[in-house]
Amino acid sequence: MSFLKSALYVKNVPNWERAVRIVLALAVVVGGLALAAAPWNWLLAAAGAGFGLTGVVGFCPACALVGRRLQPPKR
């Protein structure tokens, strides 16, 4: 439950990086699906979708494993 709670409420990816992740993920998914003749391209599209999901949610499990946290907003 702790991991699910942290994934839903705690954000460790800043807004600018979220936007970059989403744009790059869309490019990877489209590229993977456009070249869908080989099974590896489907894997590429799935990886792009996972990368895009981290951008949409704002939480990256790999970043959490290395202890990355967002700075609190300045007032």
PyMOL Python script that loads the backbone (N, CA, C, O; Angstrom):
from pymol import cmd

cmd.read_pdbstr("""\
ATOM      1  N   MET A   1       0.823  -1.192   0.000  1.00  0.00           N
ATOM      2  CA  MET A   1       0.000   0.000   0.000  1.00  0.00           C
ATOM      3  C   MET A   1       0.864   1.252   0.000  1.00  0.00           C
ATOM      4  O   MET A   1       0.494   2.271  -0.583  1.00  0.00           O
ATOM      5  N   SER A   2       2.000   1.173   0.646  1.00  0.00           N
ATOM      6  CA  SER A   2       2.880   2.334   0.733  1.00  0.00           C
ATOM      7  C   SER A   2       3.370   2.765  -0.646  1.00  0.00           C
ATOM      8  O   SER A   2       3.403   3.958  -0.948  1.00  0.00           O
ATOM      9  N   PHE A   3       3.751   1.797  -1.484  1.00  0.00           N
ATOM     10  CA  PHE A   3       4.223   2.140  -2.827  1.00  0.00           C
ATOM     11  C   PHE A   3       3.099   2.764  -3.645  1.00  0.00           C
ATOM     12  O   PHE A   3       3.314   3.747  -4.354  1.00  0.00           O
ATOM     13  N   LEU A   4       1.898   2.190  -3.545  1.00  0.00           N
ATOM     14  CA  LEU A   4       0.763   2.729  -4.298  1.00  0.00           C
ATOM     15  C   LEU A   4       0.444   4.145  -3.841  1.00  0.00           C
ATOM     16  O   LEU A   4       0.168   5.019  -4.663  1.00  0.00           O
ATOM     17  N   LYS A   5       0.482   4.370  -2.537  1.00  0.00           N
ATOM     18  CA  LYS A   5       0.211   5.713  -2.020  1.00  0.00           C
ATOM     19  C   LYS A   5       1.270   6.699  -2.505  1.00  0.00           C
ATOM     20  O   LYS A   5       0.941   7.819  -2.896  1.00  0.00           O
ATOM     21  N   SER A   6       2.522   6.296  -2.482  1.00  0.00           N
ATOM     22  CA  SER A   6       3.568   7.210  -2.935  1.00  0.00           C
ATOM     23  C   SER A   6       3.479   7.446  -4.436  1.00  0.00           C
ATOM     24  O   SER A   6       3.797   8.540  -4.903  1.00  0.00           O
ATOM     25  N   ALA A   7       3.058   6.456  -5.193  1.00  0.00           N
ATOM     26  CA  ALA A   7       2.942   6.627  -6.640  1.00  0.00           C
ATOM     27  C   ALA A   7       1.788   7.544  -7.011  1.00  0.00           C
ATOM     28  O   ALA A   7       1.839   8.220  -8.039  1.00  0.00           O
ATOM     29  N   LEU A   8       0.750   7.575  -6.187  1.00  0.00           N
ATOM     30  CA  LEU A   8      -0.413   8.394  -6.511  1.00  0.00           C
ATOM     31  C   LEU A   8      -0.326   9.809  -5.961  1.00  0.00           C
ATOM     32  O   LEU A   8      -0.903  10.726  -6.545  1.00  0.00           O
ATOM     33  N   TYR A   9       0.375  10.010  -4.862  1.00  0.00           N
ATOM     34  CA  TYR A   9       0.361  11.314  -4.215  1.00  0.00           C
ATOM     35  C   TYR A   9       1.690  12.049  -4.266  1.00  0.00           C
ATOM     36  O   TYR A   9       1.719  13.279  -4.318  1.00  0.00           O
ATOM     37  N   VAL A  10       2.773  11.318  -4.251  1.00  0.00           N
ATOM     38  CA  VAL A  10       4.088  11.945  -4.241  1.00  0.00           C
ATOM     39  C   VAL A  10       4.578  12.077  -5.679  1.00  0.00           C
ATOM     40  O   VAL A  10       4.550  11.112  -6.443  1.00  0.00           O
ATOM     41  N   LYS A  11       5.017  13.252  -6.033  1.00  0.00           N
ATOM     42  CA  LYS A  11       5.539  13.489  -7.375  1.00  0.00           C
ATOM     43  C   LYS A  11       7.052  13.676  -7.270  1.00  0.00           C
ATOM     44  O   LYS A  11       7.527  14.428  -6.418  1.00  0.00           O
ATOM     45  N   ASN A  12       7.801  13.002  -8.125  1.00  0.00           N
ATOM     46  CA  ASN A  12       9.249  13.178  -8.116  1.00  0.00           C
ATOM     47  C   ASN A  12       9.779  13.574  -9.491  1.00  0.00           C
ATOM     48  O   ASN A  12      10.981  13.495  -9.747  1.00  0.00           O
ATOM     49  N   VAL A  13       8.878  14.001 -10.374  1.00  0.00           N
ATOM     50  CA  VAL A  13       9.265  14.467 -11.704  1.00  0.00           C
ATOM     51  C   VAL A  13       8.707  15.881 -11.869  1.00  0.00           C
ATOM     52  O   VAL A  13       7.496  16.078 -11.772  1.00  0.00           O
ATOM     53  N   PRO A  14       9.579  16.874 -12.121  1.00  0.00           N
ATOM     54  CA  PRO A  14       9.085  18.254 -12.276  1.00  0.00           C
ATOM     55  C   PRO A  14       8.229  18.410 -13.539  1.00  0.00           C
ATOM     56  O   PRO A  14       8.290  17.586 -14.451  1.00  0.00           O
ATOM     57  N   ASN A  15       7.441  19.473 -13.572  1.00  0.00           N
ATOM     58  CA  ASN A  15       6.495  19.682 -14.677  1.00  0.00           C
ATOM     59  C   ASN A  15       7.177  19.756 -16.038  1.00  0.00           C
ATOM     60  O   ASN A  15       6.665  19.201 -17.010  1.00  0.00           O
ATOM     61  N   TRP A  16       8.323  20.432 -16.127  1.00  0.00           N
ATOM     62  CA  TRP A  16       8.998  20.536 -17.422  1.00  0.00           C
ATOM     63  C   TRP A  16       9.448  19.161 -17.898  1.00  0.00           C
ATOM     64  O   TRP A  16       9.379  18.863 -19.090  1.00  0.00           O
ATOM     65  N   GLU A  17       9.907  18.328 -16.978  1.00  0.00           N
ATOM     66  CA  GLU A  17      10.361  16.986 -17.357  1.00  0.00           C
ATOM     67  C   GLU A  17       9.177  16.092 -17.712  1.00  0.00           C
ATOM     68  O   GLU A  17       9.289  15.218 -18.571  1.00  0.00           O
ATOM     69  N   ARG A  18       8.057  16.311 -17.059  1.00  0.00           N
ATOM     70  CA  ARG A  18       6.850  15.561 -17.398  1.00  0.00           C
ATOM     71  C   ARG A  18       6.455  15.832 -18.846  1.00  0.00           C
ATOM     72  O   ARG A  18       6.115  14.910 -19.587  1.00  0.00           O
ATOM     73  N   ALA A  19       6.500  17.105 -19.246  1.00  0.00           N
ATOM     74  CA  ALA A  19       6.146  17.467 -20.624  1.00  0.00           C
ATOM     75  C   ALA A  19       7.115  16.833 -21.621  1.00  0.00           C
ATOM     76  O   ALA A  19       6.698  16.331 -22.665  1.00  0.00           O
ATOM     77  N   VAL A  20       8.398  16.859 -21.297  1.00  0.00           N
ATOM     78  CA  VAL A  20       9.405  16.256 -22.187  1.00  0.00           C
ATOM     79  C   VAL A  20       9.186  14.752 -22.289  1.00  0.00           C
ATOM     80  O   VAL A  20       9.277  14.185 -23.378  1.00  0.00           O
ATOM     81  N   ARG A  21       8.899  14.104 -21.169  1.00  0.00           N
ATOM     82  CA  ARG A  21       8.659  12.657 -21.179  1.00  0.00           C
ATOM     83  C   ARG A  21       7.461  12.298 -22.049  1.00  0.00           C
ATOM     84  O   ARG A  21       7.500  11.318 -22.793  1.00  0.00           O
ATOM     85  N   ILE A  22       6.400  13.089 -21.955  1.00  0.00           N
ATOM     86  CA  ILE A  22       5.195  12.802 -22.730  1.00  0.00           C
ATOM     87  C   ILE A  22       5.462  12.965 -24.224  1.00  0.00           C
ATOM     88  O   ILE A  22       5.055  12.122 -25.023  1.00  0.00           O
ATOM     89  N   VAL A  23       6.141  14.039 -24.600  1.00  0.00           N
ATOM     90  CA  VAL A  23       6.439  14.274 -26.020  1.00  0.00           C
ATOM     91  C   VAL A  23       7.356  13.178 -26.570  1.00  0.00           C
ATOM     92  O   VAL A  23       7.107  12.645 -27.652  1.00  0.00           O
ATOM     93  N   LEU A  24       8.403  12.844 -25.834  1.00  0.00           N
ATOM     94  CA  LEU A  24       9.314  11.788 -26.294  1.00  0.00           C
ATOM     95  C   LEU A  24       8.617  10.431 -26.346  1.00  0.00           C
ATOM     96  O   LEU A  24       8.858   9.638 -27.256  1.00  0.00           O
ATOM     97  N   ALA A  25       7.757  10.168 -25.369  1.00  0.00           N
ATOM     98  CA  ALA A  25       7.039   8.896 -25.357  1.00  0.00           C
ATOM     99  C   ALA A  25       6.116   8.781 -26.560  1.00  0.00           C
ATOM    100  O   ALA A  25       6.014   7.714 -27.165  1.00  0.00           O
ATOM    101  N   LEU A  26       5.445   9.870 -26.910  1.00  0.00           N
ATOM    102  CA  LEU A  26       4.588   9.841 -28.097  1.00  0.00           C
ATOM    103  C   LEU A  26       5.403   9.550 -29.353  1.00  0.00           C
ATOM    104  O   LEU A  26       4.972   8.788 -30.218  1.00  0.00           O
ATOM    105  N   ALA A  27       6.578  10.157 -29.447  1.00  0.00           N
ATOM    106  CA  ALA A  27       7.441   9.918 -30.606  1.00  0.00           C
ATOM    107  C   ALA A  27       7.901   8.463 -30.656  1.00  0.00           C
ATOM    108  O   ALA A  27       7.931   7.861 -31.730  1.00  0.00           O
ATOM    109  N   VAL A  28       8.256   7.897 -29.516  1.00  0.00           N
ATOM    110  CA  VAL A  28       8.723   6.505 -29.472  1.00  0.00           C
ATOM    111  C   VAL A  28       7.581   5.546 -29.801  1.00  0.00           C
ATOM    112  O   VAL A  28       7.778   4.581 -30.539  1.00  0.00           O
ATOM    113  N   VAL A  29       6.393   5.804 -29.262  1.00  0.00           N
ATOM    114  CA  VAL A  29       5.249   4.929 -29.540  1.00  0.00           C
ATOM    115  C   VAL A  29       4.878   4.989 -31.018  1.00  0.00           C
ATOM    116  O   VAL A  29       4.664   3.952 -31.646  1.00  0.00           O
ATOM    117  N   VAL A  30       4.801   6.183 -31.571  1.00  0.00           N
ATOM    118  CA  VAL A  30       4.467   6.315 -32.995  1.00  0.00           C
ATOM    119  C   VAL A  30       5.541   5.653 -33.853  1.00  0.00           C
ATOM    120  O   VAL A  30       5.223   4.958 -34.818  1.00  0.00           O
ATOM    121  N   GLY A  31       6.793   5.862 -33.513  1.00  0.00           N
ATOM    122  CA  GLY A  31       7.878   5.223 -34.256  1.00  0.00           C
ATOM    123  C   GLY A  31       7.825   3.711 -34.151  1.00  0.00           C
ATOM    124  O   GLY A  31       8.045   3.006 -35.136  1.00  0.00           O
ATOM    125  N   GLY A  32       7.537   3.213 -32.965  1.00  0.00           N
ATOM    126  CA  GLY A  32       7.440   1.766 -32.778  1.00  0.00           C
ATOM    127  C   GLY A  32       6.270   1.157 -33.528  1.00  0.00           C
ATOM    128  O   GLY A  32       6.383   0.066 -34.087  1.00  0.00           O
ATOM    129  N   LEU A  33       5.145   1.859 -33.540  1.00  0.00           N
ATOM    130  CA  LEU A  33       3.972   1.331 -34.238  1.00  0.00           C
ATOM    131  C   LEU A  33       4.075   1.500 -35.750  1.00  0.00           C
ATOM    132  O   LEU A  33       3.513   0.704 -36.502  1.00  0.00           O
ATOM    133  N   ALA A  34       4.779   2.514 -36.193  1.00  0.00           N
ATOM    134  CA  ALA A  34       4.956   2.710 -37.630  1.00  0.00           C
ATOM    135  C   ALA A  34       5.856   1.630 -38.224  1.00  0.00           C
ATOM    136  O   ALA A  34       5.743   1.301 -39.405  1.00  0.00           O
ATOM    137  N   LEU A  35       6.729   1.093 -37.421  1.00  0.00           N
ATOM    138  CA  LEU A  35       7.651   0.048 -37.868  1.00  0.00           C
ATOM    139  C   LEU A  35       7.253  -1.298 -37.268  1.00  0.00           C
ATOM    140  O   LEU A  35       8.120  -2.076 -36.868  1.00  0.00           O
ATOM    141  N   ALA A  36       5.962  -1.579 -37.200  1.00  0.00           N
ATOM    142  CA  ALA A  36       5.448  -2.727 -36.460  1.00  0.00           C
ATOM    143  C   ALA A  36       5.669  -4.076 -37.140  1.00  0.00           C
ATOM    144  O   ALA A  36       4.999  -5.047 -36.790  1.00  0.00           O
ATOM    145  N   ALA A  37       6.574  -4.160 -38.084  1.00  0.00           N
ATOM    146  CA  ALA A  37       6.813  -5.426 -38.771  1.00  0.00           C
ATOM    147  C   ALA A  37       7.567  -6.422 -37.886  1.00  0.00           C
ATOM    148  O   ALA A  37       7.392  -7.631 -38.032  1.00  0.00           O
ATOM    149  N   ALA A  38       8.386  -5.934 -36.988  1.00  0.00           N
ATOM    150  CA  ALA A  38       9.187  -6.821 -36.138  1.00  0.00           C
ATOM    151  C   ALA A  38       8.654  -6.797 -34.704  1.00  0.00           C
ATOM    152  O   ALA A  38       8.123  -5.781 -34.256  1.00  0.00           O
ATOM    153  N   PRO A  39       8.795  -7.914 -33.983  1.00  0.00           N
ATOM    154  CA  PRO A  39       8.328  -7.946 -32.590  1.00  0.00           C
ATOM    155  C   PRO A  39       9.050  -6.939 -31.694  1.00  0.00           C
ATOM    156  O   PRO A  39       8.471  -6.457 -30.721  1.00  0.00           O
ATOM    157  N   TRP A  40      10.296  -6.617 -32.006  1.00  0.00           N
ATOM    158  CA  TRP A  40      11.035  -5.657 -31.181  1.00  0.00           C
ATOM    159  C   TRP A  40      10.402  -4.275 -31.225  1.00  0.00           C
ATOM    160  O   TRP A  40      10.504  -3.512 -30.264  1.00  0.00           O
ATOM    161  N   ASN A  41       9.757  -3.953 -32.320  1.00  0.00           N
ATOM    162  CA  ASN A  41       9.129  -2.641 -32.430  1.00  0.00           C
ATOM    163  C   ASN A  41       7.914  -2.524 -31.514  1.00  0.00           C
ATOM    164  O   ASN A  41       7.621  -1.442 -31.007  1.00  0.00           O
ATOM    165  N   TRP A  42       7.207  -3.635 -31.301  1.00  0.00           N
ATOM    166  CA  TRP A  42       6.107  -3.621 -30.334  1.00  0.00           C
ATOM    167  C   TRP A  42       6.656  -3.409 -28.929  1.00  0.00           C
ATOM    168  O   TRP A  42       6.046  -2.711 -28.119  1.00  0.00           O
ATOM    169  N   LEU A  43       7.794  -4.003 -28.643  1.00  0.00           N
ATOM    170  CA  LEU A  43       8.432  -3.799 -27.345  1.00  0.00           C
ATOM    171  C   LEU A  43       8.848  -2.340 -27.179  1.00  0.00           C
ATOM    172  O   LEU A  43       8.716  -1.774 -26.094  1.00  0.00           O
ATOM    173  N   LEU A  44       9.343  -1.741 -28.234  1.00  0.00           N
ATOM    174  CA  LEU A  44       9.707  -0.323 -28.215  1.00  0.00           C
ATOM    175  C   LEU A  44       8.477   0.545 -27.949  1.00  0.00           C
ATOM    176  O   LEU A  44       8.550   1.494 -27.168  1.00  0.00           O
ATOM    177  N   ALA A  45       7.360   0.231 -28.583  1.00  0.00           N
ATOM    178  CA  ALA A  45       6.127   0.987 -28.367  1.00  0.00           C
ATOM    179  C   ALA A  45       5.631   0.826 -26.931  1.00  0.00           C
ATOM    180  O   ALA A  45       5.151   1.788 -26.331  1.00  0.00           O
ATOM    181  N   ALA A  46       5.741  -0.377 -26.378  1.00  0.00           N
ATOM    182  CA  ALA A  46       5.317  -0.608 -24.995  1.00  0.00           C
ATOM    183  C   ALA A  46       6.214   0.144 -24.016  1.00  0.00           C
ATOM    184  O   ALA A  46       5.729   0.696 -23.028  1.00  0.00           O
ATOM    185  N   ALA A  47       7.508   0.167 -24.282  1.00  0.00           N
ATOM    186  CA  ALA A  47       8.429   0.921 -23.424  1.00  0.00           C
ATOM    187  C   ALA A  47       8.126   2.411 -23.492  1.00  0.00           C
ATOM    188  O   ALA A  47       8.181   3.104 -22.477  1.00  0.00           O
ATOM    189  N   GLY A  48       7.810   2.900 -24.671  1.00  0.00           N
ATOM    190  CA  GLY A  48       7.436   4.305 -24.815  1.00  0.00           C
ATOM    191  C   GLY A  48       6.169   4.629 -24.050  1.00  0.00           C
ATOM    192  O   GLY A  48       6.055   5.699 -23.452  1.00  0.00           O
ATOM    193  N   ALA A  49       5.214   3.708 -24.065  1.00  0.00           N
ATOM    194  CA  ALA A  49       3.972   3.915 -23.315  1.00  0.00           C
ATOM    195  C   ALA A  49       4.246   3.962 -21.814  1.00  0.00           C
ATOM    196  O   ALA A  49       3.658   4.774 -21.100  1.00  0.00           O
ATOM    197  N   GLY A  50       5.128   3.103 -21.337  1.00  0.00           N
ATOM    198  CA  GLY A  50       5.493   3.131 -19.915  1.00  0.00           C
ATOM    199  C   GLY A  50       6.201   4.414 -19.538  1.00  0.00           C
ATOM    200  O   GLY A  50       5.966   4.972 -18.467  1.00  0.00           O
ATOM    201  N   PHE A  51       7.064   4.876 -20.415  1.00  0.00           N
ATOM    202  CA  PHE A  51       7.775   6.134 -20.184  1.00  0.00           C
ATOM    203  C   PHE A  51       6.794   7.303 -20.166  1.00  0.00           C
ATOM    204  O   PHE A  51       6.922   8.222 -19.357  1.00  0.00           O
ATOM    205  N   GLY A  52       5.814   7.256 -21.068  1.00  0.00           N
ATOM    206  CA  GLY A  52       4.794   8.304 -21.103  1.00  0.00           C
ATOM    207  C   GLY A  52       3.918   8.286 -19.867  1.00  0.00           C
ATOM    208  O   GLY A  52       3.474   9.335 -19.399  1.00  0.00           O
ATOM    209  N   LEU A  53       3.669   7.104 -19.340  1.00  0.00           N
ATOM    210  CA  LEU A  53       2.866   6.996 -18.128  1.00  0.00           C
ATOM    211  C   LEU A  53       3.547   7.680 -16.948  1.00  0.00           C
ATOM    212  O   LEU A  53       2.875   8.289 -16.116  1.00  0.00           O
ATOM    213  N   THR A  54       4.864   7.588 -16.868  1.00  0.00           N
ATOM    214  CA  THR A  54       5.571   8.292 -15.792  1.00  0.00           C
ATOM    215  C   THR A  54       5.433   9.798 -15.948  1.00  0.00           C
ATOM    216  O   THR A  54       5.422  10.525 -14.955  1.00  0.00           O
ATOM    217  N   GLY A  55       5.327  10.273 -17.179  1.00  0.00           N
ATOM    218  CA  GLY A  55       5.117  11.699 -17.407  1.00  0.00           C
ATOM    219  C   GLY A  55       3.719  12.140 -17.030  1.00  0.00           C
ATOM    220  O   GLY A  55       3.536  13.215 -16.458  1.00  0.00           O
ATOM    221  N   VAL A  56       2.737  11.323 -17.344  1.00  0.00           N
ATOM    222  CA  VAL A  56       1.351  11.663 -17.022  1.00  0.00           C
ATOM    223  C   VAL A  56       1.129  11.651 -15.512  1.00  0.00           C
ATOM    224  O   VAL A  56       0.504  12.562 -14.968  1.00  0.00           O
ATOM    225  N   VAL A  57       1.635  10.631 -14.840  1.00  0.00           N
ATOM    226  CA  VAL A  57       1.427  10.486 -13.398  1.00  0.00           C
ATOM    227  C   VAL A  57       2.332  11.424 -12.609  1.00  0.00           C
ATOM    228  O   VAL A  57       1.937  11.918 -11.553  1.00  0.00           O
ATOM    229  N   GLY A  58       3.538  11.674 -13.107  1.00  0.00           N
ATOM    230  CA  GLY A  58       4.474  12.539 -12.393  1.00  0.00           C
ATOM    231  C   GLY A  58       5.327  11.806 -11.383  1.00  0.00           C
ATOM    232  O   GLY A  58       6.029  12.432 -10.589  1.00  0.00           O
ATOM    233  N   PHE A  59       5.276  10.483 -11.405  1.00  0.00           N
ATOM    234  CA  PHE A  59       6.058   9.663 -10.486  1.00  0.00           C
ATOM    235  C   PHE A  59       6.847   8.652 -11.291  1.00  0.00           C
ATOM    236  O   PHE A  59       6.287   7.933 -12.119  1.00  0.00           O
ATOM    237  N   CYS A  60       8.145   8.596 -11.052  1.00  0.00           N
ATOM    238  CA  CYS A  60       9.015   7.646 -11.734  1.00  0.00           C
ATOM    239  C   CYS A  60       9.601   6.694 -10.690  1.00  0.00           C
ATOM    240  O   CYS A  60      10.356   7.136  -9.824  1.00  0.00           O
ATOM    241  N   PRO A  61       9.274   5.400 -10.748  1.00  0.00           N
ATOM    242  CA  PRO A  61       9.803   4.455  -9.764  1.00  0.00           C
ATOM    243  C   PRO A  61      11.330   4.376  -9.771  1.00  0.00           C
ATOM    244  O   PRO A  61      11.940   4.220  -8.713  1.00  0.00           O
ATOM    245  N   ALA A  62      11.953   4.481 -10.938  1.00  0.00           N
ATOM    246  CA  ALA A  62      13.416   4.431 -11.004  1.00  0.00           C
ATOM    247  C   ALA A  62      14.030   5.631 -10.284  1.00  0.00           C
ATOM    248  O   ALA A  62      15.040   5.495  -9.594  1.00  0.00           O
ATOM    249  N   CYS A  63      13.422   6.795 -10.443  1.00  0.00           N
ATOM    250  CA  CYS A  63      13.913   7.990  -9.742  1.00  0.00           C
ATOM    251  C   CYS A  63      13.711   7.846  -8.240  1.00  0.00           C
ATOM    252  O   CYS A  63      14.541   8.303  -7.454  1.00  0.00           O
ATOM    253  N   ALA A  64      12.617   7.216  -7.840  1.00  0.00           N
ATOM    254  CA  ALA A  64      12.354   7.010  -6.416  1.00  0.00           C
ATOM    255  C   ALA A  64      13.377   6.055  -5.804  1.00  0.00           C
ATOM    256  O   ALA A  64      13.764   6.216  -4.647  1.00  0.00           O
ATOM    257  N   LEU A  65      13.816   5.060  -6.581  1.00  0.00           N
ATOM    258  CA  LEU A  65      14.804   4.112  -6.066  1.00  0.00           C
ATOM    259  C   LEU A  65      16.134   4.780  -5.743  1.00  0.00           C
ATOM    260  O   LEU A  65      16.822   4.377  -4.805  1.00  0.00           O
ATOM    261  N   VAL A  66      16.498   5.795  -6.512  1.00  0.00           N
ATOM    262  CA  VAL A  66      17.761   6.485  -6.249  1.00  0.00           C
ATOM    263  C   VAL A  66      17.579   7.672  -5.304  1.00  0.00           C
ATOM    264  O   VAL A  66      18.536   8.393  -5.024  1.00  0.00           O
ATOM    265  N   GLY A  67      16.354   7.877  -4.813  1.00  0.00           N
ATOM    266  CA  GLY A  67      16.118   8.905  -3.801  1.00  0.00           C
ATOM    267  C   GLY A  67      15.822  10.293  -4.330  1.00  0.00           C
ATOM    268  O   GLY A  67      15.964  11.270  -3.595  1.00  0.00           O
ATOM    269  N   ARG A  68      15.421  10.405  -5.562  1.00  0.00           N
ATOM    270  CA  ARG A  68      15.130  11.720  -6.142  1.00  0.00           C
ATOM    271  C   ARG A  68      13.809  12.256  -5.587  1.00  0.00           C
ATOM    272  O   ARG A  68      12.804  11.546  -5.540  1.00  0.00           O
ATOM    273  N   ARG A  69      13.834  13.513  -5.173  1.00  0.00           N
ATOM    274  CA  ARG A  69      12.631  14.180  -4.667  1.00  0.00           C
ATOM    275  C   ARG A  69      12.554  15.575  -5.260  1.00  0.00           C
ATOM    276  O   ARG A  69      13.574  16.170  -5.610  1.00  0.00           O
ATOM    277  N   LEU A  70      11.341  16.091  -5.369  1.00  0.00           N
ATOM    278  CA  LEU A  70      11.157  17.454  -5.846  1.00  0.00           C
ATOM    279  C   LEU A  70      11.474  18.439  -4.737  1.00  0.00           C
ATOM    280  O   LEU A  70      11.251  18.158  -3.559  1.00  0.00           O
ATOM    281  N   GLN A  71      11.993  19.588  -5.119  1.00  0.00           N
ATOM    282  CA  GLN A  71      12.219  20.655  -4.156  1.00  0.00           C
ATOM    283  C   GLN A  71      10.871  21.283  -3.820  1.00  0.00           C
ATOM    284  O   GLN A  71      10.022  21.426  -4.700  1.00  0.00           O
ATOM    285  N   PRO A  72      10.663  21.659  -2.563  1.00  0.00           N
ATOM    286  CA  PRO A  72       9.403  22.332  -2.231  1.00  0.00           C
ATOM    287  C   PRO A  72       9.318  23.672  -2.958  1.00  0.00           C
ATOM    288  O   PRO A  72      10.343  24.321  -3.172  1.00  0.00           O
ATOM    289  N   PRO A  73       8.111  24.096  -3.342  1.00  0.00           N
ATOM    290  CA  PRO A  73       7.981  25.363  -4.066  1.00  0.00           C
ATOM    291  C   PRO A  73       8.417  26.549  -3.219  1.00  0.00           C
ATOM    292  O   PRO A  73       8.172  26.592  -2.014  1.00  0.00           O
ATOM    293  N   LYS A  74       9.072  27.518  -3.871  1.00  0.00           N
ATOM    294  CA  LYS A  74       9.512  28.715  -3.156  1.00  0.00           C
ATOM    295  C   LYS A  74       8.332  29.648  -2.979  1.00  0.00           C
ATOM    296  O   LYS A  74       7.479  29.766  -3.858  1.00  0.00           O
ATOM    297  N   ARG A  75       8.292  30.309  -1.835  1.00  0.00           N
ATOM    298  CA  ARG A  75       7.177  31.223  -1.553  1.00  0.00           C
ATOM    299  C   ARG A  75       7.601  32.640  -1.690  1.00  0.00           C
ATOM    300  O   ARG A  75       6.794  33.548  -1.490  1.00  0.00           O
TER     301      ARG A  75
END
""", "prot")
cmd.dss("prot")
cmd.show_as("cartoon", "prot")
cmd.util.cbc("prot")
cmd.orient("prot")
